[in-house]
Amino acid sequence: TDIIVIVFVRISAKPEDEGHDYGHGKYETLATAIIGIFLLFVGFGIFWNGASSIYRFLQGGSLQEPGILALVAALVSIVFKEVLYQYTVFKGRKLNSQAVVANAWHHRSDAFSSIGTAAGIGGAILLGDHWRVLDPVAAVIVSFFIMKVAVQLLIPCVDELLEKSLPVEVEDEILKTILSFPGISSPHHLRTRRIGSYCAIEVHVRMDGSISLEEAHETATAVENKLKRQFGKGTLVSIHVEPVKKSNEATE
């Protein structure tokens, strides 16, 4: 997953070209989806192995005796993977990178599984052979946490790949920003979507039809620059200017 992030984020940072008019941001979304699928398989794999061991134990089979070395390894893994998660998620949020944040959760899934392993091994060592089943029981519990995180990562990716609009509160913020400029009224036909780490905004606005084209252009550019400051310099903003309707046209 680290390799996926490195490769796909590098591609997503490329500017628009002849074949990608809106840039390459969706590559980052695709990377996040792939990592989410990886996590889902990891969670299911841990569940399957744990459930198989529990079934074997209930059928009278024996489970491998966990040793102190395994417990130490699990505890060391918890510390290192949690530190790696904290650092990666901090950088991911700072860079507004979904793929990096998703990969951070992949690191935390290792910490989660190590917590379950440590609890299960510790219980089995302290309580004796009859409690060796605690190890796979803990693994099964942890697997559900990992699969839940995977689904939480995948849902926004699917929404973005299907061109879902930005949340209502974000669109309200966009309209509020547009209306903060004097001379602009009636923003309509607002269309929004996310493209990787940035978003695209298309909107129609009304201005006084008697002002010069240059003045209308300057105002639209000012709106565009403010939206880019709010949502990132990579934000794509398209503003279509229309003259204010006359009173008789409005009544019609």
C-alpha positions in Angstrom: 0.0 0.0 0.0 3.0 2.3 0.5 4.0 1.7 -3.1 0.4 2.3 -4.3 0.4 5.7 -2.4 3.8 6.8 -3.8 2.9 5.9 -7.4 -0.7 7.1 -7.5 -0.2 10.3 -5.6 2.7 11.2 -7.9 0.4 10.6 -10.9 -2.5 12.6 -9.3 -0.1 15.6 -8.9 0.4 15.9 -12.6 -1.3 18.9 -14.3 -4.1 18.5 -16.8 -3.1 17.4 -20.2 -4.7 16.7 -23.6 -6.3 13.5 -22.3 -7.2 14.7 -18.8 -8.9 18.1 -19.0 -9.7 18.0 -15.2 -6.3 16.8 -14.2 -5.3 13.5 -12.6 -6.9 13.8 -9.2 -9.1 10.7 -9.5 -5.9 8.6 -9.4 -5.7 9.4 -5.7 -9.3 8.4 -5.3 -8.5 5.1 -7.0 -5.5 4.6 -4.8 -7.7 5.1 -1.7 -10.2 2.6 -3.0 -7.5 0.0 -3.6 -6.1 0.5 -0.1 -9.7 0.2 1.3 -10.1 -3.1 -0.6 -6.8 -4.3 0.7 -7.9 -3.5 4.3 -11.2 -5.3 3.7 -9.3 -8.4 2.6 -6.9 -8.1 5.6 -9.9 -7.9 8.0 -11.6 -10.8 6.4 -8.4 -12.9 6.4 -7.9 -12.2 10.1 -11.5 -13.1 10.8 -11.3 -16.4 8.8 -8.1 -17.5 10.5 -9.5 -16.7 13.9 -12.9 -18.3 13.3 -11.2 -21.4 11.9 -9.0 -21.7 15.0 -12.0 -21.2 17.3 -14.0 -23.9 15.4 -11.0 -26.3 15.6 -10.8 -25.7 19.4 -14.5 -26.3 19.9 -14.2 -29.6 18.0 -11.5 -30.7 20.5 -8.5 -29.8 18.4 -5.4 -28.2 20.0 -4.1 -24.7 19.4 -0.5 -23.7 19.2 0.9 -22.5 22.5 1.9 -18.8 22.3 5.3 -17.8 23.7 6.7 -14.8 25.4 8.6 -13.8 22.3 5.3 -13.5 20.4 3.9 -11.3 23.1 6.9 -9.0 23.1 6.7 -8.8 19.3 3.0 -7.9 19.5 3.7 -5.1 22.0 6.5 -3.7 20.0 4.3 -3.7 16.9 1.6 -1.8 18.7 3.9 1.0 19.6 5.7 1.3 16.3 2.5 1.0 14.1 0.6 3.5 16.2 3.5 6.0 15.9 3.5 5.4 12.2 -0.2 5.9 12.0 -0.1 9.2 13.9 2.6 10.6 11.7 1.1 9.4 8.4 -2.5 10.6 9.3 -1.1 14.0 10.3 0.7 14.4 7.0 -2.3 13.1 5.1 -4.6 15.7 6.6 -2.1 18.5 6.2 -1.7 17.6 2.5 -5.4 16.9 2.1 -4.6 13.5 0.7 -7.2 10.8 1.0 -4.8 8.1 -0.1 -2.2 9.0 2.6 -4.9 9.0 5.3 -6.2 5.7 4.0 -2.7 4.3 4.2 -2.4 5.6 7.7 -5.4 3.5 8.6 -3.7 0.5 7.0 -0.9 1.0 9.5 -3.4 1.3 12.4 -5.0 -1.9 11.3 -1.7 -3.6 12.1 -1.7 -1.9 15.5 -5.3 -3.1 16.1 -4.4 -6.7 15.2 -1.4 -6.5 17.4 -3.5 -5.3 20.3 -5.8 -8.3 19.8 -2.8 -10.6 19.5 -1.2 -9.2 22.7 -4.5 -9.6 24.6 -5.0 -13.1 23.4 -1.5 -14.3 23.9 -1.3 -12.6 27.4 -4.5 -14.2 28.5 -3.4 -17.6 27.1 -0.1 -17.4 28.9 -1.5 -16.2 32.2 -4.6 -18.4 32.4 -3.2 -21.6 31.0 -3.7 -24.0 28.1 -7.5 -24.0 28.3 -7.6 -20.3 27.5 -5.5 -20.4 24.3 -8.7 -19.8 22.4 -8.5 -16.1 23.6 -5.9 -15.5 20.9 -8.2 -16.3 17.9 -11.3 -14.8 19.8 -9.4 -11.5 20.1 -8.4 -11.7 16.4 -12.1 -12.1 15.3 -13.1 -9.1 17.3 -10.3 -7.0 15.9 -11.2 -8.1 12.3 -14.6 -6.4 12.6 -12.9 -3.1 13.5 -10.6 -3.4 10.5 -13.4 -4.2 8.1 -15.5 -1.3 9.4 -12.6 1.1 8.7 -12.3 -0.4 5.2 -16.0 0.3 4.4 -15.7 3.8 5.8 -12.8 4.4 3.4 -14.5 2.8 0.4 -17.9 4.6 0.6 -16.5 8.2 0.0 -14.4 6.8 -2.9 -17.4 5.2 -4.6 -19.3 8.5 -4.1 -16.5 10.5 -5.7 -16.0 8.1 -8.6 -19.8 8.3 -9.2 -19.5 12.2 -9.2 -21.5 12.8 -6.0 -21.9 16.5 -5.1 -20.1 18.0 -2.2 -22.0 18.0 1.1 -24.9 20.4 1.5 -23.0 22.4 4.2 -20.1 22.9 1.8 -22.3 24.0 -1.0 -24.0 26.5 1.4 -20.6 27.9 2.3 -19.8 28.3 -1.4 -23.1 30.2 -2.0 -22.4 32.4 1.1 -18.9 33.2 -0.3 -20.3 34.2 -3.7 -23.0 36.4 -2.2 -20.4 38.2 -0.1 -19.4 40.1 -3.2 -21.3 43.3 -4.0 -23.1 43.3 -7.3 -23.6 39.6 -7.5 -27.0 38.0 -6.9 -29.0 34.9 -7.6 -26.3 32.2 -7.7 -27.9 29.2 -9.4 -27.1 26.0 -11.3 -24.5 25.2 -8.7 -22.6 22.0 -9.6 -19.9 20.6 -7.4 -17.8 17.4 -7.2 -14.5 16.2 -5.7 -11.5 15.3 -7.8 -8.9 13.7 -5.6 -7.5 16.2 -3.1 -9.3 19.2 -4.7 -12.8 19.9 -6.0 -14.6 21.5 -9.0 -17.2 24.2 -8.7 -19.5 25.4 -11.5 -22.1 28.1 -10.9 -24.2 30.8 -12.7 -24.5 34.2 -11.2 -26.3 37.5 -12.1 -24.8 40.9 -12.4 -25.9 44.3 -13.6 -26.1 44.2 -17.3 -25.0 47.8 -17.7 -21.5 47.2 -16.3 -18.6 46.6 -18.6 -17.4 43.2 -19.5 -14.0 44.0 -17.9 -15.7 44.9 -14.6 -17.8 41.7 -14.6 -14.7 39.6 -15.4 -12.8 41.2 -12.5 -15.6 40.4 -10.1 -15.9 36.8 -11.3 -12.1 36.4 -11.0 -12.2 37.8 -7.4 -14.8 35.2 -6.5 -12.8 32.5 -8.1 -9.6 33.5 -6.2 -11.5 33.5 -2.9 -13.0 30.1 -3.5 -9.5 28.8 -4.3 -8.2 30.2 -1.0 -11.0 28.4 0.9 -10.9 25.1 -0.9 -7.3 24.8 -2.2 -5.4 26.4 -5.0 -6.1 23.4 -7.2 -9.8 23.9 -7.1 -11.4 24.3 -10.5 -13.9 27.2 -10.6 -16.2 28.0 -13.5 -18.5 31.1 -13.2 -21.0 31.9 -15.8 -22.2 35.5 -15.7 -25.8 36.5 -16.7 -27.5 40.0 -16.6 -30.0 40.7 -13.8 -33.5 40.0 -15.0 -35.7 43.0 -15.5 -38.9 43.2 -13.4 -41.2 42.3 -16.3 -39.0 39.3 -17.3 -39.1 38.2 -13.6 -42.8 38.2 -13.5 -43.0 36.2 -16.7 
